[in-house]
Amino acid sequence: MGKLILADGSIQKMDSPTLEQMQEAVGGYIEVIPCHYQAENEVYTMCIVNEEGIIHNLEPNMVASRICERPIVGPSIFLQANEMD
């Protein structure tokens, strides 16, 4: 089960999203960022973000930035290793 973290800090669940669902959620082409995030006994190993988020001046995502230990803008999706082929 993936987690969508919006720039305002709200969190929504995503059940094994398709490429199209991920692109819609982040608002464009996706970029995969390796990370490690453990929540509710689940371990997430990747963060999906908008590849051009900085160019499009998306709002900083402070929650995702803390998790990934780097600046993240816009919505981000955290997935487990088995959720993306």
PyMOL Python script that loads the backbone (N, CA, C, O; Angstrom):
from pymol import cmd

cmd.read_pdbstr("""\
ATOM      1  N   MET A   1       0.846  -1.178   0.000  1.00  0.00           N
ATOM      2  CA  MET A   1       0.000   0.000   0.000  1.00  0.00           C
ATOM      3  C   MET A   1       0.889   1.239   0.000  1.00  0.00           C
ATOM      4  O   MET A   1       1.674   1.431   0.929  1.00  0.00           O
ATOM      5  N   GLY A   2       0.782   2.066  -1.009  1.00  0.00           N
ATOM      6  CA  GLY A   2       1.563   3.288  -1.089  1.00  0.00           C
ATOM      7  C   GLY A   2       0.937   4.412  -0.284  1.00  0.00           C
ATOM      8  O   GLY A   2      -0.227   4.347   0.110  1.00  0.00           O
ATOM      9  N   LYS A   3       1.734   5.444  -0.049  1.00  0.00           N
ATOM     10  CA  LYS A   3       1.253   6.627   0.670  1.00  0.00           C
ATOM     11  C   LYS A   3       1.538   7.857  -0.185  1.00  0.00           C
ATOM     12  O   LYS A   3       2.668   8.082  -0.618  1.00  0.00           O
ATOM     13  N   LEU A   4       0.506   8.639  -0.416  1.00  0.00           N
ATOM     14  CA  LEU A   4       0.632   9.916  -1.113  1.00  0.00           C
ATOM     15  C   LEU A   4       0.703  10.995  -0.054  1.00  0.00           C
ATOM     16  O   LEU A   4      -0.224  11.158   0.740  1.00  0.00           O
ATOM     17  N   ILE A   5       1.808  11.735  -0.040  1.00  0.00           N
ATOM     18  CA  ILE A   5       1.960  12.836   0.914  1.00  0.00           C
ATOM     19  C   ILE A   5       1.910  14.136   0.120  1.00  0.00           C
ATOM     20  O   ILE A   5       2.762  14.398  -0.729  1.00  0.00           O
ATOM     21  N   LEU A   6       0.906  14.932   0.409  1.00  0.00           N
ATOM     22  CA  LEU A   6       0.727  16.215  -0.274  1.00  0.00           C
ATOM     23  C   LEU A   6       1.590  17.284   0.384  1.00  0.00           C
ATOM     24  O   LEU A   6       2.052  17.113   1.512  1.00  0.00           O
ATOM     25  N   ALA A   7       1.803  18.382  -0.324  1.00  0.00           N
ATOM     26  CA  ALA A   7       2.651  19.460   0.189  1.00  0.00           C
ATOM     27  C   ALA A   7       2.113  20.056   1.484  1.00  0.00           C
ATOM     28  O   ALA A   7       2.884  20.609   2.268  1.00  0.00           O
ATOM     29  N   ASP A   8       0.808  19.954   1.724  1.00  0.00           N
ATOM     30  CA  ASP A   8       0.241  20.491   2.970  1.00  0.00           C
ATOM     31  C   ASP A   8       0.411  19.526   4.143  1.00  0.00           C
ATOM     32  O   ASP A   8      -0.020  19.820   5.258  1.00  0.00           O
ATOM     33  N   GLY A   9       1.045  18.360   3.890  1.00  0.00           N
ATOM     34  CA  GLY A   9       1.293  17.393   4.950  1.00  0.00           C
ATOM     35  C   GLY A   9       0.233  16.323   5.091  1.00  0.00           C
ATOM     36  O   GLY A   9       0.413  15.383   5.865  1.00  0.00           O
ATOM     37  N   SER A  10      -0.870  16.437   4.363  1.00  0.00           N
ATOM     38  CA  SER A  10      -1.907  15.408   4.454  1.00  0.00           C
ATOM     39  C   SER A  10      -1.447  14.139   3.742  1.00  0.00           C
ATOM     40  O   SER A  10      -0.662  14.188   2.795  1.00  0.00           O
ATOM     41  N   ILE A  11      -1.951  13.002   4.218  1.00  0.00           N
ATOM     42  CA  ILE A  11      -1.528  11.701   3.706  1.00  0.00           C
ATOM     43  C   ILE A  11      -2.751  10.915   3.246  1.00  0.00           C
ATOM     44  O   ILE A  11      -3.770  10.858   3.934  1.00  0.00           O
ATOM     45  N   GLN A  12      -2.624  10.310   2.061  1.00  0.00           N
ATOM     46  CA  GLN A  12      -3.676   9.454   1.510  1.00  0.00           C
ATOM     47  C   GLN A  12      -3.049   8.125   1.127  1.00  0.00           C
ATOM     48  O   GLN A  12      -1.875   8.071   0.760  1.00  0.00           O
ATOM     49  N   LYS A  13      -3.821   7.057   1.211  1.00  0.00           N
ATOM     50  CA  LYS A  13      -3.330   5.742   0.804  1.00  0.00           C
ATOM     51  C   LYS A  13      -3.523   5.565  -0.697  1.00  0.00           C
ATOM     52  O   LYS A  13      -4.493   6.051  -1.279  1.00  0.00           O
ATOM     53  N   MET A  14      -2.567   4.850  -1.313  1.00  0.00           N
ATOM     54  CA  MET A  14      -2.663   4.499  -2.735  1.00  0.00           C
ATOM     55  C   MET A  14      -2.365   3.015  -2.851  1.00  0.00           C
ATOM     56  O   MET A  14      -1.313   2.559  -2.403  1.00  0.00           O
ATOM     57  N   ASP A  15      -3.271   2.259  -3.442  1.00  0.00           N
ATOM     58  CA  ASP A  15      -3.112   0.819  -3.544  1.00  0.00           C
ATOM     59  C   ASP A  15      -2.427   0.455  -4.848  1.00  0.00           C
ATOM     60  O   ASP A  15      -3.072   0.402  -5.895  1.00  0.00           O
ATOM     61  N   SER A  16      -1.109   0.201  -4.793  1.00  0.00           N
ATOM     62  CA  SER A  16      -0.306  -0.195  -5.965  1.00  0.00           C
ATOM     63  C   SER A  16      -0.685   0.608  -7.208  1.00  0.00           C
ATOM     64  O   SER A  16      -1.264   0.056  -8.144  1.00  0.00           O
ATOM     65  N   PRO A  17      -0.368   1.896  -7.230  1.00  0.00           N
ATOM     66  CA  PRO A  17      -0.785   2.762  -8.340  1.00  0.00           C
ATOM     67  C   PRO A  17      -0.104   2.400  -9.658  1.00  0.00           C
ATOM     68  O   PRO A  17       1.038   1.940  -9.678  1.00  0.00           O
ATOM     69  N   THR A  18      -0.824   2.615 -10.752  1.00  0.00           N
ATOM     70  CA  THR A  18      -0.269   2.446 -12.091  1.00  0.00           C
ATOM     71  C   THR A  18       0.577   3.678 -12.426  1.00  0.00           C
ATOM     72  O   THR A  18       0.550   4.674 -11.702  1.00  0.00           O
ATOM     73  N   LEU A  19       1.322   3.602 -13.519  1.00  0.00           N
ATOM     74  CA  LEU A  19       2.118   4.747 -13.957  1.00  0.00           C
ATOM     75  C   LEU A  19       1.214   5.958 -14.163  1.00  0.00           C
ATOM     76  O   LEU A  19       1.547   7.061 -13.731  1.00  0.00           O
ATOM     77  N   GLU A  20       0.089   5.763 -14.810  1.00  0.00           N
ATOM     78  CA  GLU A  20      -0.819   6.875 -15.082  1.00  0.00           C
ATOM     79  C   GLU A  20      -1.352   7.493 -13.784  1.00  0.00           C
ATOM     80  O   GLU A  20      -1.472   8.714 -13.678  1.00  0.00           O
ATOM     81  N   GLN A  21      -1.670   6.652 -12.804  1.00  0.00           N
ATOM     82  CA  GLN A  21      -2.150   7.167 -11.516  1.00  0.00           C
ATOM     83  C   GLN A  21      -1.052   7.945 -10.798  1.00  0.00           C
ATOM     84  O   GLN A  21      -1.327   8.969 -10.173  1.00  0.00           O
ATOM     85  N   MET A  22       0.187   7.469 -10.881  1.00  0.00           N
ATOM     86  CA  MET A  22       1.295   8.191 -10.254  1.00  0.00           C
ATOM     87  C   MET A  22       1.513   9.534 -10.933  1.00  0.00           C
ATOM     88  O   MET A  22       1.713  10.545 -10.259  1.00  0.00           O
ATOM     89  N   GLN A  23       1.475   9.553 -12.274  1.00  0.00           N
ATOM     90  CA  GLN A  23       1.647  10.814 -12.999  1.00  0.00           C
ATOM     91  C   GLN A  23       0.547  11.800 -12.657  1.00  0.00           C
ATOM     92  O   GLN A  23       0.809  12.991 -12.492  1.00  0.00           O
ATOM     93  N   GLU A  24      -0.674  11.319 -12.550  1.00  0.00           N
ATOM     94  CA  GLU A  24      -1.789  12.192 -12.181  1.00  0.00           C
ATOM     95  C   GLU A  24      -1.614  12.737 -10.759  1.00  0.00           C
ATOM     96  O   GLU A  24      -1.860  13.916 -10.505  1.00  0.00           O
ATOM     97  N   ALA A  25      -1.187  11.872  -9.840  1.00  0.00           N
ATOM     98  CA  ALA A  25      -1.032  12.282  -8.439  1.00  0.00           C
ATOM     99  C   ALA A  25       0.051  13.339  -8.254  1.00  0.00           C
ATOM    100  O   ALA A  25      -0.115  14.260  -7.455  1.00  0.00           O
ATOM    101  N   VAL A  26       1.169  13.216  -8.993  1.00  0.00           N
ATOM    102  CA  VAL A  26       2.260  14.190  -8.827  1.00  0.00           C
ATOM    103  C   VAL A  26       2.177  15.330  -9.834  1.00  0.00           C
ATOM    104  O   VAL A  26       2.925  16.302  -9.728  1.00  0.00           O
ATOM    105  N   GLY A  27       1.289  15.225 -10.798  1.00  0.00           N
ATOM    106  CA  GLY A  27       1.067  16.323 -11.737  1.00  0.00           C
ATOM    107  C   GLY A  27       2.026  16.374 -12.898  1.00  0.00           C
ATOM    108  O   GLY A  27       2.307  17.458 -13.409  1.00  0.00           O
ATOM    109  N   GLY A  28       2.542  15.231 -13.338  1.00  0.00           N
ATOM    110  CA  GLY A  28       3.439  15.225 -14.498  1.00  0.00           C
ATOM    111  C   GLY A  28       4.298  13.981 -14.543  1.00  0.00           C
ATOM    112  O   GLY A  28       4.009  12.968 -13.906  1.00  0.00           O
ATOM    113  N   TYR A  29       5.376  14.089 -15.326  1.00  0.00           N
ATOM    114  CA  TYR A  29       6.309  12.963 -15.436  1.00  0.00           C
ATOM    115  C   TYR A  29       6.898  12.656 -14.067  1.00  0.00           C
ATOM    116  O   TYR A  29       7.103  13.551 -13.247  1.00  0.00           O
ATOM    117  N   ILE A  30       7.169  11.370 -13.833  1.00  0.00           N
ATOM    118  CA  ILE A  30       7.652  10.980 -12.514  1.00  0.00           C
ATOM    119  C   ILE A  30       9.170  10.817 -12.481  1.00  0.00           C
ATOM    120  O   ILE A  30       9.812  10.535 -13.492  1.00  0.00           O
ATOM    121  N   GLU A  31       9.712  11.002 -11.289  1.00  0.00           N
ATOM    122  CA  GLU A  31      11.111  10.712 -10.988  1.00  0.00           C
ATOM    123  C   GLU A  31      11.103   9.835  -9.739  1.00  0.00           C
ATOM    124  O   GLU A  31      10.361  10.102  -8.793  1.00  0.00           O
ATOM    125  N   VAL A  32      11.927   8.794  -9.737  1.00  0.00           N
ATOM    126  CA  VAL A  32      12.017   7.887  -8.596  1.00  0.00           C
ATOM    127  C   VAL A  32      13.243   8.251  -7.771  1.00  0.00           C
ATOM    128  O   VAL A  32      14.356   8.322  -8.292  1.00  0.00           O
ATOM    129  N   ILE A  33      13.030   8.480  -6.483  1.00  0.00           N
ATOM    130  CA  ILE A  33      14.109   8.818  -5.561  1.00  0.00           C
ATOM    131  C   ILE A  33      14.222   7.688  -4.533  1.00  0.00           C
ATOM    132  O   ILE A  33      13.261   7.413  -3.815  1.00  0.00           O
ATOM    133  N   PRO A  34      15.381   7.032  -4.455  1.00  0.00           N
ATOM    134  CA  PRO A  34      15.544   6.004  -3.421  1.00  0.00           C
ATOM    135  C   PRO A  34      15.491   6.635  -2.036  1.00  0.00           C
ATOM    136  O   PRO A  34      16.059   7.706  -1.818  1.00  0.00           O
ATOM    137  N   CYS A  35      14.818   5.984  -1.108  1.00  0.00           N
ATOM    138  CA  CYS A  35      14.736   6.484   0.261  1.00  0.00           C
ATOM    139  C   CYS A  35      14.375   5.329   1.182  1.00  0.00           C
ATOM    140  O   CYS A  35      14.150   4.205   0.734  1.00  0.00           O
ATOM    141  N   HIS A  36      14.324   5.620   2.464  1.00  0.00           N
ATOM    142  CA  HIS A  36      13.903   4.615   3.434  1.00  0.00           C
ATOM    143  C   HIS A  36      12.942   5.293   4.398  1.00  0.00           C
ATOM    144  O   HIS A  36      13.294   6.273   5.055  1.00  0.00           O
ATOM    145  N   TYR A  37      11.720   4.760   4.476  1.00  0.00           N
ATOM    146  CA  TYR A  37      10.681   5.339   5.318  1.00  0.00           C
ATOM    147  C   TYR A  37       9.885   4.189   5.912  1.00  0.00           C
ATOM    148  O   TYR A  37       9.356   3.354   5.179  1.00  0.00           O
ATOM    149  N   GLN A  38       9.797   4.143   7.223  1.00  0.00           N
ATOM    150  CA  GLN A  38       9.033   3.093   7.879  1.00  0.00           C
ATOM    151  C   GLN A  38       7.865   3.726   8.616  1.00  0.00           C
ATOM    152  O   GLN A  38       8.036   4.646   9.415  1.00  0.00           O
ATOM    153  N   ALA A  39       6.665   3.211   8.331  1.00  0.00           N
ATOM    154  CA  ALA A  39       5.445   3.708   8.977  1.00  0.00           C
ATOM    155  C   ALA A  39       4.448   2.570   9.075  1.00  0.00           C
ATOM    156  O   ALA A  39       4.251   1.812   8.125  1.00  0.00           O
ATOM    157  N   GLU A  40       3.825   2.463  10.232  1.00  0.00           N
ATOM    158  CA  GLU A  40       2.782   1.457  10.436  1.00  0.00           C
ATOM    159  C   GLU A  40       3.257   0.061  10.035  1.00  0.00           C
ATOM    160  O   GLU A  40       2.537  -0.666   9.350  1.00  0.00           O
ATOM    161  N   ASN A  41       4.453  -0.314  10.455  1.00  0.00           N
ATOM    162  CA  ASN A  41       5.033  -1.633  10.183  1.00  0.00           C
ATOM    163  C   ASN A  41       5.243  -1.920   8.704  1.00  0.00           C
ATOM    164  O   ASN A  41       5.351  -3.083   8.313  1.00  0.00           O
ATOM    165  N   GLU A  42       5.302  -0.889   7.879  1.00  0.00           N
ATOM    166  CA  GLU A  42       5.587  -1.042   6.457  1.00  0.00           C
ATOM    167  C   GLU A  42       6.839  -0.234   6.139  1.00  0.00           C
ATOM    168  O   GLU A  42       7.050   0.851   6.682  1.00  0.00           O
ATOM    169  N   VAL A  43       7.669  -0.783   5.246  1.00  0.00           N
ATOM    170  CA  VAL A  43       8.903  -0.105   4.867  1.00  0.00           C
ATOM    171  C   VAL A  43       8.786   0.340   3.410  1.00  0.00           C
ATOM    172  O   VAL A  43       8.530  -0.468   2.517  1.00  0.00           O
ATOM    173  N   TYR A  44       8.976   1.618   3.194  1.00  0.00           N
ATOM    174  CA  TYR A  44       8.924   2.204   1.851  1.00  0.00           C
ATOM    175  C   TYR A  44      10.350   2.476   1.397  1.00  0.00           C
ATOM    176  O   TYR A  44      11.160   3.005   2.159  1.00  0.00           O
ATOM    177  N   THR A  45      10.658   2.115   0.154  1.00  0.00           N
ATOM    178  CA  THR A  45      12.028   2.233  -0.336  1.00  0.00           C
ATOM    179  C   THR A  45      12.186   3.209  -1.489  1.00  0.00           C
ATOM    180  O   THR A  45      13.296   3.415  -1.979  1.00  0.00           O
ATOM    181  N   MET A  46      11.094   3.809  -1.926  1.00  0.00           N
ATOM    182  CA  MET A  46      11.201   4.775  -3.012  1.00  0.00           C
ATOM    183  C   MET A  46      10.150   5.864  -2.875  1.00  0.00           C
ATOM    184  O   MET A  46       9.055   5.654  -2.354  1.00  0.00           O
ATOM    185  N   CYS A  47      10.529   7.026  -3.361  1.00  0.00           N
ATOM    186  CA  CYS A  47       9.649   8.194  -3.357  1.00  0.00           C
ATOM    187  C   CYS A  47       9.464   8.617  -4.813  1.00  0.00           C
ATOM    188  O   CYS A  47      10.440   8.778  -5.546  1.00  0.00           O
ATOM    189  N   ILE A  48       8.227   8.793  -5.219  1.00  0.00           N
ATOM    190  CA  ILE A  48       7.902   9.217  -6.581  1.00  0.00           C
ATOM    191  C   ILE A  48       7.502  10.690  -6.525  1.00  0.00           C
ATOM    192  O   ILE A  48       6.618  11.076  -5.760  1.00  0.00           O
ATOM    193  N   VAL A  49       8.166  11.507  -7.347  1.00  0.00           N
ATOM    194  CA  VAL A  49       7.892  12.946  -7.367  1.00  0.00           C
ATOM    195  C   VAL A  49       7.724  13.411  -8.810  1.00  0.00           C
ATOM    196  O   VAL A  49       7.985  12.660  -9.750  1.00  0.00           O
ATOM    197  N   ASN A  50       7.288  14.651  -8.974  1.00  0.00           N
ATOM    198  CA  ASN A  50       7.196  15.275 -10.288  1.00  0.00           C
ATOM    199  C   ASN A  50       8.611  15.627 -10.740  1.00  0.00           C
ATOM    200  O   ASN A  50       9.321  16.379 -10.074  1.00  0.00           O
ATOM    201  N   GLU A  51       9.004  15.073 -11.878  1.00  0.00           N
ATOM    202  CA  GLU A  51      10.350  15.274 -12.416  1.00  0.00           C
ATOM    203  C   GLU A  51      10.682  16.758 -12.629  1.00  0.00           C
ATOM    204  O   GLU A  51      11.840  17.158 -12.513  1.00  0.00           O
ATOM    205  N   GLU A  52       9.677  17.560 -12.936  1.00  0.00           N
ATOM    206  CA  GLU A  52       9.886  18.978 -13.213  1.00  0.00           C
ATOM    207  C   GLU A  52       9.251  19.869 -12.147  1.00  0.00           C
ATOM    208  O   GLU A  52       8.888  21.013 -12.420  1.00  0.00           O
ATOM    209  N   GLY A  53       9.120  19.337 -10.937  1.00  0.00           N
ATOM    210  CA  GLY A  53       8.459  20.068  -9.864  1.00  0.00           C
ATOM    211  C   GLY A  53       9.083  21.417  -9.561  1.00  0.00           C
ATOM    212  O   GLY A  53       8.366  22.390  -9.325  1.00  0.00           O
ATOM    213  N   ILE A  54      10.401  21.492  -9.563  1.00  0.00           N
ATOM    214  CA  ILE A  54      11.080  22.765  -9.278  1.00  0.00           C
ATOM    215  C   ILE A  54      10.837  23.753 -10.404  1.00  0.00           C
ATOM    216  O   ILE A  54      10.578  24.930 -10.152  1.00  0.00           O
ATOM    217  N   ILE A  55      10.917  23.288 -11.647  1.00  0.00           N
ATOM    218  CA  ILE A  55      10.675  24.153 -12.808  1.00  0.00           C
ATOM    219  C   ILE A  55       9.274  24.741 -12.764  1.00  0.00           C
ATOM    220  O   ILE A  55       9.065  25.895 -13.138  1.00  0.00           O
ATOM    221  N   HIS A  56       8.304  23.936 -12.302  1.00  0.00           N
ATOM    222  CA  HIS A  56       6.904  24.380 -12.240  1.00  0.00           C
ATOM    223  C   HIS A  56       6.562  25.079 -10.923  1.00  0.00           C
ATOM    224  O   HIS A  56       5.393  25.345 -10.641  1.00  0.00           O
ATOM    225  N   ASN A  57       7.576  25.370 -10.130  1.00  0.00           N
ATOM    226  CA  ASN A  57       7.397  26.078  -8.857  1.00  0.00           C
ATOM    227  C   ASN A  57       6.377  25.423  -7.938  1.00  0.00           C
ATOM    228  O   ASN A  57       5.551  26.109  -7.335  1.00  0.00           O
ATOM    229  N   LEU A  58       6.428  24.090  -7.827  1.00  0.00           N
ATOM    230  CA  LEU A  58       5.520  23.406  -6.909  1.00  0.00           C
ATOM    231  C   LEU A  58       5.901  23.739  -5.472  1.00  0.00           C
ATOM    232  O   LEU A  58       7.060  24.021  -5.170  1.00  0.00           O
ATOM    233  N   GLU A  59       4.922  23.700  -4.612  1.00  0.00           N
ATOM    234  CA  GLU A  59       5.101  24.043  -3.195  1.00  0.00           C
ATOM    235  C   GLU A  59       6.030  23.044  -2.506  1.00  0.00           C
ATOM    236  O   GLU A  59       5.932  21.843  -2.760  1.00  0.00           O
ATOM    237  N   PRO A  60       6.922  23.511  -1.646  1.00  0.00           N
ATOM    238  CA  PRO A  60       7.797  22.585  -0.907  1.00  0.00           C
ATOM    239  C   PRO A  60       6.975  21.584  -0.095  1.00  0.00           C
ATOM    240  O   PRO A  60       5.947  21.928   0.487  1.00  0.00           O
ATOM    241  N   ASN A  61       7.450  20.349  -0.070  1.00  0.00           N
ATOM    242  CA  ASN A  61       6.802  19.294   0.694  1.00  0.00           C
ATOM    243  C   ASN A  61       7.726  18.979   1.870  1.00  0.00           C
ATOM    244  O   ASN A  61       8.649  18.174   1.749  1.00  0.00           O
ATOM    245  N   MET A  62       7.470  19.612   2.989  1.00  0.00           N
ATOM    246  CA  MET A  62       8.366  19.504   4.143  1.00  0.00           C
ATOM    247  C   MET A  62       8.388  18.092   4.733  1.00  0.00           C
ATOM    248  O   MET A  62       9.439  17.633   5.181  1.00  0.00           O
ATOM    249  N   VAL A  63       7.259  17.405   4.740  1.00  0.00           N
ATOM    250  CA  VAL A  63       7.212  16.043   5.286  1.00  0.00           C
ATOM    251  C   VAL A  63       8.079  15.119   4.434  1.00  0.00           C
ATOM    252  O   VAL A  63       8.927  14.401   4.963  1.00  0.00           O
ATOM    253  N   ALA A  64       7.869  15.133   3.122  1.00  0.00           N
ATOM    254  CA  ALA A  64       8.658  14.287   2.224  1.00  0.00           C
ATOM    255  C   ALA A  64      10.136  14.681   2.242  1.00  0.00           C
ATOM    256  O   ALA A  64      11.008  13.819   2.142  1.00  0.00           O
ATOM    257  N   SER A  65      10.417  15.968   2.369  1.00  0.00           N
ATOM    258  CA  SER A  65      11.807  16.428   2.423  1.00  0.00           C
ATOM    259  C   SER A  65      12.526  15.865   3.643  1.00  0.00           C
ATOM    260  O   SER A  65      13.686  15.463   3.552  1.00  0.00           O
ATOM    261  N   ARG A  66      11.841  15.834   4.785  1.00  0.00           N
ATOM    262  CA  ARG A  66      12.445  15.258   5.996  1.00  0.00           C
ATOM    263  C   ARG A  66      12.686  13.769   5.835  1.00  0.00           C
ATOM    264  O   ARG A  66      13.729  13.263   6.246  1.00  0.00           O
ATOM    265  N   ILE A  67      11.741  13.068   5.246  1.00  0.00           N
ATOM    266  CA  ILE A  67      11.873  11.622   5.061  1.00  0.00           C
ATOM    267  C   ILE A  67      13.028  11.306   4.109  1.00  0.00           C
ATOM    268  O   ILE A  67      13.833  10.416   4.384  1.00  0.00           O
ATOM    269  N   CYS A  68      13.110  12.026   3.002  1.00  0.00           N
ATOM    270  CA  CYS A  68      14.120  11.750   1.973  1.00  0.00           C
ATOM    271  C   CYS A  68      15.462  12.422   2.248  1.00  0.00           C
ATOM    272  O   CYS A  68      16.459  12.140   1.584  1.00  0.00           O
ATOM    273  N   GLU A  69      15.471  13.303   3.223  1.00  0.00           N
ATOM    274  CA  GLU A  69      16.683  14.052   3.583  1.00  0.00           C
ATOM    275  C   GLU A  69      17.243  14.841   2.403  1.00  0.00           C
ATOM    276  O   GLU A  69      18.454  14.905   2.189  1.00  0.00           O
ATOM    277  N   ARG A  70      16.324  15.438   1.646  1.00  0.00           N
ATOM    278  CA  ARG A  70      16.668  16.326   0.525  1.00  0.00           C
ATOM    279  C   ARG A  70      15.427  17.126   0.178  1.00  0.00           C
ATOM    280  O   ARG A  70      14.323  16.718   0.539  1.00  0.00           O
ATOM    281  N   PRO A  71      15.569  18.247  -0.506  1.00  0.00           N
ATOM    282  CA  PRO A  71      14.388  19.052  -0.842  1.00  0.00           C
ATOM    283  C   PRO A  71      13.443  18.320  -1.806  1.00  0.00           C
ATOM    284  O   PRO A  71      13.869  17.806  -2.841  1.00  0.00           O
ATOM    285  N   ILE A  72      12.171  18.284  -1.450  1.00  0.00           N
ATOM    286  CA  ILE A  72      11.127  17.694  -2.287  1.00  0.00           C
ATOM    287  C   ILE A  72      10.035  18.743  -2.448  1.00  0.00           C
ATOM    288  O   ILE A  72       9.665  19.423  -1.491  1.00  0.00           O
ATOM    289  N   VAL A  73       9.524  18.864  -3.671  1.00  0.00           N
ATOM    290  CA  VAL A  73       8.418  19.800  -3.912  1.00  0.00           C
ATOM    291  C   VAL A  73       7.225  19.042  -4.470  1.00  0.00           C
ATOM    292  O   VAL A  73       7.377  18.031  -5.155  1.00  0.00           O
ATOM    293  N   GLY A  74       6.045  19.544  -4.168  1.00  0.00           N
ATOM    294  CA  GLY A  74       4.814  18.960  -4.674  1.00  0.00           C
ATOM    295  C   GLY A  74       4.455  17.647  -4.002  1.00  0.00           C
ATOM    296  O   GLY A  74       5.112  17.222  -3.052  1.00  0.00           O
ATOM    297  N   PRO A  75       3.407  17.012  -4.503  1.00  0.00           N
ATOM    298  CA  PRO A  75       2.984  15.731  -3.942  1.00  0.00           C
ATOM    299  C   PRO A  75       4.058  14.671  -4.141  1.00  0.00           C
ATOM    300  O   PRO A  75       4.791  14.705  -5.130  1.00  0.00           O
ATOM    301  N   SER A  76       4.153  13.740  -3.219  1.00  0.00           N
ATOM    302  CA  SER A  76       5.108  12.643  -3.353  1.00  0.00           C
ATOM    303  C   SER A  76       4.431  11.342  -2.951  1.00  0.00           C
ATOM    304  O   SER A  76       3.576  11.315  -2.066  1.00  0.00           O
ATOM    305  N   ILE A  77       4.828  10.272  -3.612  1.00  0.00           N
ATOM    306  CA  ILE A  77       4.256   8.954  -3.345  1.00  0.00           C
ATOM    307  C   ILE A  77       5.366   8.064  -2.810  1.00  0.00           C
ATOM    308  O   ILE A  77       6.425   7.941  -3.424  1.00  0.00           O
ATOM    309  N   PHE A  78       5.120   7.453  -1.677  1.00  0.00           N
ATOM    310  CA  PHE A  78       6.080   6.507  -1.108  1.00  0.00           C
ATOM    311  C   PHE A  78       5.572   5.102  -1.376  1.00  0.00           C
ATOM    312  O   PHE A  78       4.428   4.772  -1.064  1.00  0.00           O
ATOM    313  N   LEU A  79       6.450   4.266  -1.967  1.00  0.00           N
ATOM    314  CA  LEU A  79       6.079   2.909  -2.338  1.00  0.00           C
ATOM    315  C   LEU A  79       7.035   1.891  -1.742  1.00  0.00           C
ATOM    316  O   LEU A  79       8.202   2.185  -1.480  1.00  0.00           O
ATOM    317  N   GLN A  80       6.521   0.703  -1.537  1.00  0.00           N
ATOM    318  CA  GLN A  80       7.355  -0.417  -1.123  1.00  0.00           C
ATOM    319  C   GLN A  80       8.016  -1.001  -2.371  1.00  0.00           C
ATOM    320  O   GLN A  80       7.549  -0.782  -3.489  1.00  0.00           O
ATOM    321  N   ALA A  81       9.094  -1.737  -2.174  1.00  0.00           N
ATOM    322  CA  ALA A  81       9.859  -2.290  -3.296  1.00  0.00           C
ATOM    323  C   ALA A  81       9.011  -3.141  -4.225  1.00  0.00           C
ATOM    324  O   ALA A  81       9.240  -3.132  -5.435  1.00  0.00           O
ATOM    325  N   ASN A  82       8.055  -3.865  -3.707  1.00  0.00           N
ATOM    326  CA  ASN A  82       7.251  -4.769  -4.538  1.00  0.00           C
ATOM    327  C   ASN A  82       6.080  -4.079  -5.245  1.00  0.00           C
ATOM    328  O   ASN A  82       5.302  -4.747  -5.926  1.00  0.00           O
ATOM    329  N   GLU A  83       5.940  -2.773  -5.099  1.00  0.00           N
ATOM    330  CA  GLU A  83       4.798  -2.070  -5.690  1.00  0.00           C
ATOM    331  C   GLU A  83       5.096  -1.443  -7.047  1.00  0.00           C
ATOM    332  O   GLU A  83       4.208  -0.859  -7.667  1.00  0.00           O
ATOM    333  N   MET A  84       6.328  -1.558  -7.510  1.00  0.00           N
ATOM    334  CA  MET A  84       6.669  -0.946  -8.795  1.00  0.00           C
ATOM    335  C   MET A  84       7.555  -1.898  -9.570  1.00  0.00           C
ATOM    336  O   MET A  84       8.574  -2.365  -9.061  1.00  0.00           O
ATOM    337  N   ASP A  85       7.163  -2.186 -10.808  1.00  0.00           N
ATOM    338  CA  ASP A  85       7.946  -3.087 -11.658  1.00  0.00           C
ATOM    339  C   ASP A  85       9.003  -2.330 -12.424  1.00  0.00           C
ATOM    340  O   ASP A  85       9.758  -2.928 -13.191  1.00  0.00           O
TER     341      ASP A  85
END
""", "prot")
cmd.dss("prot")
cmd.show_as("cartoon", "prot")
cmd.util.cbc("prot")
cmd.orient("prot")
